[in-house]
Amino acid sequence: MSNDPTRTRLEVLEARDRLNQAADEALELALRDRLSLGPTLRSLLPLLASHANAHQVWVRTFDEDLQLRDFRYGGELPFDCDAIHQATERGDRLQRHLGDATLVAQPLDVAGELFGAAGVIIEAHASPERVAVVAGLLDVWCEELDNYLASIARARHKERIGRALGEALEEPVLEEGVNRALEVLGAEVPYDDLFLVFRHQDDARGSSLHYRVVQDGKLLHDSRSPDMEIDDFVRLHGPKLISGESRELLDRFGIAGGREEVLLAGVRDHRLLGRLVVTSKHGDFNTYDRDLLERFSSTLRRRVVDFNRQWKRLTQFFAPPVARRLLQHEDHVERFLSPRLQDVAILFCDISGFTRISEQVISEPQRIGALVDEWSRQAVDALWATGGVFDKMVGDCIIGLWGPPFFEEDPATLCRRALEAAWTIRDLTRAMADHPDFPELRGLDPAITVSTGVSFAPLYVGLFGPNEDYTGFSSGMNNTARLQGIAPGDVILCMESLVDHVDPKLFGEPGEAVVKNVAEPLRFRPLIQAPG
């Protein structure tokens, strides 16, 4: 270097510029050849050593796997890398004499985030001027490297946010997980309004609908604690928004313009599960924000698919409100569905003369199936409307239970509700004679009817078998089936065990029947008045 201060400063600037250009060219080649961090630094480290006339160069930073790694040039380092890294973590530059060498080091800073450290080793008795020049060259080189590392930093940050979203949505209670994930998203993406709606893929009526409405960054409405007027509107128009048929929901909340929409689709046949609509505070979302929104929607889609499996399993047996309540509890299987012995109201209801109808009246198998589907759909609705559980169908016989899964109501209430369901199923079966899809049933003699048996008995009830079906076992269950078997068409026979809990004026004269494999006769009374 010259002794002229002005000339010296000029030489330093020229040296920095030469290193800057050389590092820039090396990084352009690395980007062109799509080199990973390791090969890229193998070209950059000797470059810095050459321009700084340094013995050794060291870098500690995050690689593509977001793991801290050490990269070095010039052999073993005369210092503890961990100690130097810790010394620069406060953002300070560092100069140290290490025996017969001098260390010049500084932190790597990517968009305000510490991303490691870099250092060079020069001669032991370097002058302050020499150290200052080397520090300047190291700073120029680190700035070039910082720009390259920014893409890794962005990936690291996205990965961190992705993990946070995934951890939030692992919350067993879906609504809580969605709320936590939205908090994570809101801390990263500057959105104004957000509308999220999703449901079970087979739920045409919207009973499984979940939604969130965020406006001005604040959660205003959600399906877990609904405003009834808003809830009715969302459940009416939500399926149409999901399918893309209508945007009335968005109009209702004034969500318009500058939207980023992400469709949540099924994994197999691409049936629509839900829709996410977001508006940006800045009019539009940049690429980074869009990537995070896509990651959020992708993570949510996987969680919704998992929710769909849980929902589908539970709604085989339980009404949607009951399934929703069960899913509020992480331990709902152990808490509510594991087998237990309880007193339960039990109903068996069978279409009378079904063999005759299926062989002589409606002979086509597909139309027989349609009849059973329609009748059982209405019958299950009757069970659910009265708080019952759909145990199963055996042929054309439907089985219902009252008491499970929460066992919160007294025997009188359970028995009355079972009778209400029995009465409703008898009426809807009579009405099948006028169903437009089955004109063959009109005027049929004898008419289509059901025979019904109802009881109140101890039942060992819960999830059983390889398919985890919700059902029960007991002699009381078996006797209810026997009672239904002796009931004439259009008659509801009730065990004395049930009659004891209900107004006796609802019933006709007592009767009894001796049945196979039962020591004592079945004692019963027919239901002759509508309960309730």
PyMOL commands that set and color helices and strands:
alter all, ss='L'
color gray80, all
select helices_A, chain A and resi 5-32+37-52+81-88+128-169+174-188+228-243+248-252+287-314+320-326+332-337+354-361+365-385+411-434+439-441+475-486+496-499+504-506
alter helices_A, ss='H'
color red, helices_A
select strands_A, chain A and resi 56-62+68-73+94-98+101-110+113-123+191-198+210-215+218-222+259-265+272-280+340-351+389-394+397-402+450-464+469-473+492-495+511-513+522-526
alter strands_A, ss='S'
color yellow, strands_A
deselect
rebuild
show_as cartoon
